[in-house]
Amino acid sequence: MDQAVNSSALGAAGAAGLSPFHLFLNASLAVQLVMIGLVLCSIFVWAVIVEKVLLLRRVNREATTFEDRFWSGGSLDDLYDSEGARPVHPMAAVFGAAMGEWRRSSRIAGIDVIHGGTSERIDRAISITIGRETERLSRYLVMLATIGPVAPFVGLFGTVWGIMHAFSSIASMHNTNLSVVAPGISEALFATAIGLLTAIPAYVAYNLISRSVDNFAERLEGFGTEFAAILSRQSEERGSGRN
């Protein structure tokens, strides 16, 4: 009976000792700092993931709505006045940059819109706008790319430091019993676990979100190319009408 009671007590104590909070409190200061840093990085990673997922869904939805209006056959001038002049999403920004450049060039007295470099300026405006919008969508992704490969090594540093601390405790107590070794080793390995839990989402999210941003950038480039072709045709029609 006494042996059963002692086994139950040891099992309960072991379960309590393996709780994350208990492992954190009993770790050395250096390992605690590593754990805190990794937890903060994990919070940042998940905040970026949520923000980027919601942002990409929103800009794709707004781009679809804008393209529906663009291809509906309405007036491009009216669309520019309502959305292009003060764009609130990337697709409208590309449209506004191209349309604004075309308007400014068309208003210059005596300019040849066909051979006056208008098409080159429109293409440049589209390219610059796409680059700026893509950079805005990619903000903080470099942090995910950094945290992904670095976090496991930071956790490993905490593990090595914790194991060294555990061996130091063993040496001072002159006792190699498992009950003496296990707590220190568990606390040390917990740092590696946190590092992996931080790194895996960061690495996976970076790949998926980067691909989504690239796909959206290709969508902007496709729209910009089509719109530049439309403006080029209008320039040629206007030039022919003047002749």
C-alpha positions as CSV (number, residue, x, y, z in Angstrom):
1,M,0.0,0.0,0.0
2,D,2.8,2.4,0.9
3,Q,4.6,1.6,-2.4
4,A,1.4,2.3,-4.3
5,V,0.9,5.6,-2.5
6,N,4.5,6.6,-3.1
7,S,4.2,5.8,-6.8
8,S,1.0,7.8,-7.2
9,A,2.6,10.7,-5.4
10,L,5.7,10.5,-7.6
11,G,3.5,10.4,-10.7
12,A,1.5,13.4,-9.7
13,A,4.7,15.3,-8.9
14,G,6.2,14.4,-12.2
15,A,3.1,15.5,-14.1
16,A,3.2,18.9,-12.3
17,G,6.9,19.2,-13.0
18,L,6.4,18.8,-16.7
19,S,3.8,21.6,-17.0
20,P,5.1,24.4,-19.2
21,F,4.7,27.0,-16.4
22,H,6.6,24.8,-13.9
23,L,9.4,24.2,-16.5
24,F,9.7,27.9,-17.1
25,L,9.8,28.8,-13.4
26,N,12.5,26.3,-12.6
27,A,14.7,27.1,-15.6
28,S,17.8,29.2,-15.3
29,L,17.7,32.9,-16.0
30,A,19.4,32.5,-19.4
31,V,17.0,29.8,-20.5
32,Q,14.0,31.9,-19.2
33,L,15.2,34.8,-21.4
34,V,15.5,32.5,-24.4
35,M,11.9,31.1,-23.8
36,I,10.5,34.6,-23.4
37,G,12.2,35.8,-26.6
38,L,10.9,32.8,-28.5
39,V,7.3,33.2,-27.2
40,L,7.4,36.9,-28.2
41,C,8.6,35.8,-31.7
42,S,5.8,33.2,-31.9
43,I,3.2,35.9,-31.1
44,F,4.7,38.2,-33.7
45,V,4.7,35.3,-36.3
46,W,1.0,34.5,-35.7
47,A,0.1,38.2,-35.8
48,V,1.8,38.6,-39.2
49,I,0.1,35.4,-40.5
50,V,-3.4,36.6,-39.5
51,E,-2.7,40.1,-40.8
52,K,-1.4,38.9,-44.2
53,V,-4.2,36.3,-44.7
54,L,-6.9,38.9,-44.0
55,L,-5.0,41.5,-46.2
56,L,-4.6,39.2,-49.2
57,R,-8.2,38.1,-49.0
58,R,-9.3,41.7,-48.9
59,V,-7.2,42.9,-51.8
60,N,-8.2,40.0,-54.0
61,R,-11.8,40.6,-53.3
62,E,-11.4,44.3,-54.0
63,A,-9.5,43.6,-57.2
64,T,-12.3,41.3,-58.4
65,T,-14.9,44.0,-57.7
66,F,-12.8,46.6,-59.5
67,E,-12.2,44.4,-62.5
68,D,-15.9,43.8,-62.8
69,R,-16.5,47.5,-62.9
70,F,-13.6,48.1,-65.3
71,W,-14.8,45.5,-67.9
72,S,-18.5,46.5,-67.5
73,G,-18.1,49.0,-70.4
74,G,-18.6,52.1,-68.3
75,S,-16.6,55.3,-68.7
76,L,-13.0,55.1,-67.7
77,D,-13.0,58.7,-66.7
78,D,-15.9,58.2,-64.3
79,L,-14.1,55.1,-62.9
80,Y,-10.9,57.2,-62.4
81,D,-12.8,60.0,-60.7
82,S,-14.5,57.5,-58.3
83,E,-11.6,55.1,-57.5
84,G,-8.4,55.9,-59.5
85,A,-7.8,59.4,-58.2
86,R,-7.6,58.3,-54.6
87,P,-7.0,54.6,-54.7
88,V,-7.7,52.5,-51.6
89,H,-6.5,49.1,-52.9
90,P,-3.6,48.0,-55.2
91,M,-5.7,47.3,-58.4
92,A,-7.2,50.8,-58.3
93,A,-3.7,52.2,-57.6
94,V,-2.4,50.6,-60.8
95,F,-5.3,51.9,-62.8
96,G,-5.0,55.4,-61.3
97,A,-1.3,55.6,-62.1
98,A,-1.8,54.7,-65.7
99,M,-4.9,56.7,-66.3
100,G,-3.4,59.7,-64.5
101,E,-0.3,59.6,-66.7
102,W,-2.4,59.2,-69.8
103,R,-4.6,62.2,-68.9
104,R,-1.7,64.4,-68.1
105,S,0.0,63.6,-71.4
106,S,-3.2,64.1,-73.4
107,R,-3.7,67.6,-72.0
108,I,-0.3,68.8,-73.2
109,A,-1.0,71.0,-76.2
110,G,0.5,69.8,-79.4
111,I,1.9,66.6,-78.0
112,D,2.0,63.5,-80.2
113,V,0.5,60.9,-77.9
114,I,1.7,58.1,-80.2
115,H,5.3,59.0,-80.6
116,G,5.7,61.4,-77.7
117,G,6.8,58.8,-75.2
118,T,3.3,58.5,-73.6
119,S,3.3,54.7,-73.7
120,E,6.7,54.4,-72.1
121,R,5.6,56.7,-69.2
122,I,2.4,54.8,-68.7
123,D,4.4,51.5,-68.6
124,R,6.8,53.0,-66.2
125,A,4.0,54.3,-63.9
126,I,2.4,50.9,-63.9
127,S,5.7,49.1,-63.1
128,I,6.5,51.5,-60.3
129,T,3.1,51.2,-58.8
130,I,3.1,47.4,-58.9
131,G,6.5,47.4,-57.2
132,R,5.3,49.7,-54.5
133,E,2.1,47.8,-53.8
134,T,3.9,44.4,-53.8
135,E,6.4,45.8,-51.4
136,R,3.6,46.9,-49.1
137,L,2.0,43.5,-49.2
138,S,5.3,41.8,-48.5
139,R,6.0,43.9,-45.4
140,Y,7.2,41.8,-42.4
141,L,7.7,38.7,-44.6
142,V,11.4,39.1,-44.2
143,M,10.9,38.7,-40.5
144,L,9.2,35.4,-41.0
145,A,12.0,34.3,-43.3
146,T,14.5,35.2,-40.5
147,I,12.6,33.7,-37.6
148,G,11.9,30.4,-39.4
149,P,15.6,29.2,-39.7
150,V,16.9,31.1,-36.6
151,A,14.4,30.1,-33.9
152,P,15.4,26.4,-33.7
153,F,19.1,27.5,-33.1
154,V,18.0,29.9,-30.4
155,G,16.0,27.2,-28.8
156,L,19.0,24.9,-29.1
157,F,21.2,27.5,-27.4
158,G,18.7,27.5,-24.5
159,T,18.9,23.7,-24.4
160,V,22.7,23.6,-24.3
161,W,22.8,26.2,-21.6
162,G,20.1,24.4,-19.6
163,I,22.0,21.1,-19.8
164,M,25.2,22.8,-18.7
165,H,23.3,24.2,-15.8
166,A,21.8,20.8,-15.0
167,F,25.3,19.1,-15.0
168,S,26.6,21.9,-12.8
169,S,23.8,21.1,-10.3
170,I,24.7,17.4,-10.5
171,A,28.3,18.2,-9.7
172,S,27.5,20.4,-6.8
173,M,25.1,17.8,-5.3
174,H,27.4,14.8,-6.0
175,N,24.3,12.8,-7.1
176,T,23.6,11.3,-10.5
177,N,20.1,10.0,-9.6
178,L,17.5,10.4,-12.4
179,S,15.3,12.5,-10.1
180,V,18.2,15.0,-10.0
181,V,19.0,14.9,-13.7
182,A,15.5,14.8,-15.2
183,P,14.1,18.2,-14.1
184,G,17.1,20.2,-15.6
185,I,17.1,18.2,-18.8
186,S,13.3,18.7,-19.2
187,E,13.6,22.4,-18.7
188,A,16.4,22.6,-21.3
189,L,14.6,20.5,-23.9
190,F,11.5,22.7,-23.4
191,A,13.4,25.6,-24.9
192,T,14.0,23.5,-28.1
193,A,10.3,22.7,-28.2
194,I,9.4,26.3,-28.1
195,G,11.9,27.1,-30.8
196,L,10.4,24.5,-33.1
197,L,6.8,25.7,-32.4
198,T,8.0,29.2,-33.4
199,A,10.0,28.2,-36.5
200,I,7.6,25.8,-38.2
201,P,4.6,28.2,-38.6
202,A,7.0,31.0,-39.6
203,Y,8.7,28.9,-42.3
204,V,5.4,27.4,-43.7
205,A,3.7,30.8,-43.6
206,Y,6.5,32.6,-45.4
207,N,6.4,30.1,-48.3
208,L,2.6,30.2,-48.6
209,I,2.2,34.0,-48.2
210,S,5.1,34.8,-50.5
211,R,3.5,32.6,-53.2
212,S,0.2,34.4,-52.7
213,V,1.8,37.8,-53.0
214,D,3.6,36.7,-56.1
215,N,0.3,35.5,-57.6
216,F,-1.3,38.8,-56.8
217,A,1.6,40.7,-58.3
218,E,1.2,38.7,-61.5
219,R,-2.5,39.6,-61.5
220,L,-1.6,43.3,-61.2
221,E,0.9,42.9,-64.0
222,G,-1.7,41.2,-66.2
223,F,-4.2,44.0,-65.6
224,G,-1.6,46.7,-66.2
225,T,-0.6,45.2,-69.5
226,E,-4.2,45.0,-70.7
227,F,-4.9,48.5,-69.6
228,A,-1.8,49.9,-71.2
229,A,-2.8,48.2,-74.5
230,I,-6.3,49.9,-74.2
231,L,-4.7,53.3,-73.6
232,S,-2.3,52.7,-76.5
233,R,-5.2,52.0,-78.8
234,Q,-7.0,55.1,-77.6
235,S,-3.9,57.1,-78.2
236,E,-3.7,55.8,-81.8
237,E,-7.3,56.5,-82.4
238,R,-6.9,60.1,-81.1
239,G,-3.8,60.6,-83.2
240,S,-5.6,59.3,-86.3
241,G,-8.6,61.6,-85.6
242,R,-6.3,64.6,-85.5
243,N,-4.7,63.7,-88.8
